[in-house]
């Protein structure tokens, strides 16, 4: 990969901002537009930009492929796990009300956790897709 | 626990799927998948029992009351279909262990079982939910998983087959979604029970009629109703053996269920009769039985032969739906169950042949029946059931179908059903001739009987074919209860 000073500097400046914005969309999703899916896509965009500028091999050193698979699975388990937790607390599946003391706090916590699961899975799945296509023909 | 059966049926395989995906190589992925499938079968059995003894179950997801929240609503119809799906999964998985190790690259095996569980999640979800949009979601979960599963076949054509199915399946699902959207625009509801009360007021609107048409065509694509079956032969032929067994025995059955549910519960009973839908079902059914059976006779690949036979069998179910009488719906449901048994058994037996010789073309299996007597026996009994010989499950479904046809004085349909059986004699006969009466092609290696782990599930289904051919308490009994709920759409 030919080093390009402007690209490197701009990317290093932008990537933290993109990740910060992803986290904002993730955790502000219950008050404003946004949520896990959008946040996951934005989050993965930061990594895709990184691997475009610094090369695929460097990017894969930061997140090895098998960790991506684990993360993709983890998100689904978090989502479904919240549902099971509310089952165990004596409610119906995904009944967030029981997760905290009062109804509003419970619903709040529930949707945040579920969206966190969505965010992790979407970000990981996006990167898996990107690496799958970008890595074609390397071997 | 008792109260949550209907939910656990969907959530247990859903949680197991990502867990299985990250398990190490080896047999742990298979073990988890098998335990989950067996648990689902037990849960589905308990659910059917609960529904039959205590009446319909309603489960509110997230504690939101219907029609605002998503409701799982189980009555005799979907409890019956859910049991079929879960039981077939539980029988297929023991069979899968060796067959998958032979046909799937080792590093993909955990992902394979993960996709199997996702497919099971989707199919069970369709049967459980009482929300027509939720049906679409689960339809996509099961379909996406099955595209991935089909593409894992050993031939490169598997990719084309999966892609073809992806395009056709997506069109089907999109049509269904457009239909749901149109109906939602006029009623403001997605809950099936709620729609049943709201729809009679808006039936005169063209929007609702159009929505009905979109839904019917969309599901007809999914159930491979002739002439929308073009994706099916390739998908079944090139998929790994286990996937063919599982999809052939469950996927189209679930689509038939959705069709019956929309016709019988969501739309007022009798609405289909005011549209050309019922005549179209009969025409498509008749054409499917005759044309697909004739196609089956000329196939050179055993899996493709059975796939075309599946299209013909869907035709029988379409006939039952088209009669729109209680007897017709009963016949369709009975055949739905019995066809799962016979195609499951036949595709398993063919999978055992593939396990041994790595192929299943007509000219490669000459004389194999003598080297693999148990596999051959399974094909013979499964084939007889497909033809509809008395004493097998196939006879029961044909009988009820003919009775339903006679009740309507639909003489052409009666003739076609009988002709379909004769055509089945020809293609099953061709298979048996190749396996037993043709001289052995000398390949230099002796072929031995399939391993026990493949034979036992196969024969389990073969015995089920005979058992449900003699004892019809479960099949016909439940199907009649279910038909009473869905209603004869005609008085």
Interface residues (C-beta under 8 A of the other chain):
Chain A: X69 X70 X72 X73 X74 X76 X77 X80 X81 X83 X84 X87 X91 X92 X93 X94 X95 X96 X97
Chain B: X4 X7 X11 X14 X15 X17 X18 X19 X21 X22 X59 X60 X61 X62 X63
